[in-house]
């Protein structure tokens, strides 16, 4: 145990602060990004390479500003989240609006110059200098537009970044103070969606929110200028816009409803994924993967059904707005012709240029409306969460000194927490409790399963509200829950829990909790980073770590929930003697326990039954009460003359730590331990370099293959060709207008109208086709990923945090579902537009090629230079996002402990550090986009300038026909800058979003376990006898790890009852792992009724063996669905099983959700499940550790009756449960060292089993 500081930091030390504000010109031109862009072009970026966020962009600053504004909103009758956000961060957003106004006003230089250039071309003797002035005007205007637009986007993004930081920190902070009822109504998946999807939508909204005013500004200004061109005919176009607006509003309302429904089913799917993956070990042991995959698939089908409805509505909205410019053009020109006007080239093309300006706001408005619809739903969801009821802390009341005072107190869980399962509300509360502790001492709380013991402690903590009477508590509190909360951090960090490391205090806590020997085994000592929820520790070790944490806190009051149940009798006696009575002797201790051996040493005993206090006095007095609850417990205990002991020992070996409880790890030299902490969790894989073309091919294949992709691309090309044809036809028609008669004139108009209608239809078809193809890809990719993850080996889950997996199933799948199809549509649209524009300019002015070639080379080089940095920044952002979700899940899992120790601020600080780490990559990625966008928009301005220059230089030999084609060329040239701008934006988005496909595919292609079914299945009645033979079995949990079973040889006869004992790390759990094939043996073989289990499918084996684990896992649903998940038994059989295990229930349809059943009740449900299955082979891992002695005795009797003719293997943690076994298998060092009857083993004085029994009796 080394005297060095714990590894508390979750982020690496970084380089200098972000230099964005070190110079005005550097900030405006984004040259401050040059060093990072250069570095990213030379090698893949790492997190240490990234600049720190400036102080005003960090999460703590954003959170403080938002909190102040939100507190002001809470004083109002109707608080508004939007109002609070804009009050906190709206100033820069308004400044961005000024830049946007200047940029949009400069857009009208294009139509002005176009009209003048056409007039210039039609005047052969015009001075060349006049034309050059127009060229300069285009160039200067384009440069200023680029400058204003990029800085506008940057300001908006910074505002969005602050929005996101403020929202996610507010959600996290709120989750720390939610009341139990509010918390029960919110799943981890829903809270994750609030932080990932909903917060992201609000940020995305800001990117185009200014379109609410600049859209109408551009449309109205264009209409005014159109009026100057075509007179009253402009009102026809304006009328079309007015008619379309109500339709848009109706579509938006439909989309809002569909979006809300979509988010609800998305929450349900994520919640189900959390449950399934959190209970993956149980699923594998029970052979339930396929069935639960079907459950998740059902949720996914509902989600895709809602997504389809939503995307169809979005397609209609997008197509409508894409078609509106064509409709406006048709209405205006038709009216103009009908009114008897002659359509000249200048009027037609200038009007068309104004229509082009109008097209963008009409194009972006559906996106804005979609974003507003999505964001409004997200605003509602976030606001509802932030307004949820908060937990009321327990006050000190009348207490003037340290102590606890309850006066006729009643504690009742709020309605969402209640397990809708009992006859009266009384059964769901602890009521009429009165007791006082103001001096040091130990109060033991005892009672049967479901009597309210844990609820009483929750009431003292303030988690279960006090509904009657009063509860007061003064002094600091330390709490150890029945299922200990363990962080994915070093063991030292888990014990210190935010406090500074003090060697003497720390050593004392470790010592009295019997942890020294465990620390010697860990590869990095106490600096070893243990897995999520302590997955790499045994149950006893988790409890002792949590108890050491409590001891280290040096609190005034200790609330201990059944801490002795998970440790063996002699270790428990040592802990009680040295820790609880010794080290905590001067403290107030309230301890839930059913361990009768320690009750006489407690100062008082409080007995609960059905939620009421039935006895409360000293042990000596209570045992004298005739027919009293405690007296009956003691009498029943004395009837059992078997010693009670669990075999967890204080001398573990390598088998104790690894990928599952009992797995081994290779030790590292102490010199390495001094340098760094070791981790039992694997780091997240990160690809570098280009997103491979194979990733694009995978997505295209998932869409339906090249045939579908080809059809969609053809529609995009055809739509663009139709648009160009309409423009060229307009130029030709207007140029010939004076030569045509009335009939021909109208025919020309009809052709123009037909081409525009064809364009509108093709726009609808291209968007619809791409969205439907994207849905097919989403369905295929999620199915492949989830199926493969379920089939992954157990060591994957033991070394991979759950939050990391869920990140891919939530955030990455959101990108695949909704972002990628939309981005593909935008990419293809803008690329087709740019290609058509450049082709048109080249056809009209071939000399333009001389300028185009270097511009294209510059464009491609800049894009390539940019992508190398942007791609790695996106990958770093994706990887740094996973720890945020992991910490969220970890926090929600340990809320009672976090609140009890009052370390909420410490967790908030850790969360904000992780968020800042993620935001750095996110912020710099967008800055890189601005860096590129500004340079390429300058290229676009040069394209327009060169196009104008070559036209001007040809004016001396210009014809009217050339003037018309030149006008068409310039019309497109003036739109090339926004087209290039959007193409850069969408191409970079596509590159970064395809990383999500890459990450999803990485999981879809990872290795799996052996096949579930064998080609030649075992006989239908196999196994008939249950004879198990271990033949020289060696087992490693994965390559590179030491053997945890070594040449294990033993034979268990059919129907035999075998107890497995041994010191901690002897290989008991490994025996079960080998038999259930959670890891494949590396030597020897195991046979079951002469069938080699490695030669059959995993489900062929696991379906034939029942296992009752020590840690019970339930899934959301009902009592029926948990006991009989696949509806294989009738109600009579279910009730019979529940009755045998004394499970208190009133209906099979009682709701199971979260923690609404006690640990003991959950264990009883798992036992009932095994009783129904009636397999020939039964594995039991101390299945009754958390139930009271009476229930334990009754359940043990039922197990012996039901499984009388079965082969039963019991891993013994309490020796009295296996003393009546036919034989005892004693494990040591991964081998069988003793295997005989209990009687024979006890006769041998040198027997290891005899020493274990003797040790337990002396304890």
PyMOL commands that set and color helices and strands:
alter all, ss='L'
color gray80, all
select helices_A, chain A and resi 19-21+24-29+31-42+47-49+55-57+59-74+81-106+109-121+128-175+180-184+188-209+211-230+233-278+280-286+289-338+345-386+415-417+425-428+453-461+491-496+503-512+516-521+525-527+532-534+539-553+569-583+596-599+619-622+629-639+654-656+670-675+693-703+706-735+737-739+742-790+794-799+802-844+848-893+895-900+904-953+955-957+960-974+976-1004+1068-1076+1093-1095+1098-1102+1119-1123+1131-1140+1159-1173+1189-1202+1215-1217+1238-1243+1248-1258
alter helices_A, ss='H'
color red, helices_A
select strands_A, chain A and resi 403-412+429-437+441-447+466-474+477-480+557-561+588-592+604-609+612-617+1028-1035+1045-1052+1057-1061+1081-1088+1091-1092+1105-1108+1117-1118+1151-1152+1177-1181+1207-1211+1223-1228+1231-1236
alter strands_A, ss='S'
color yellow, strands_A
deselect
rebuild
show_as cartoon
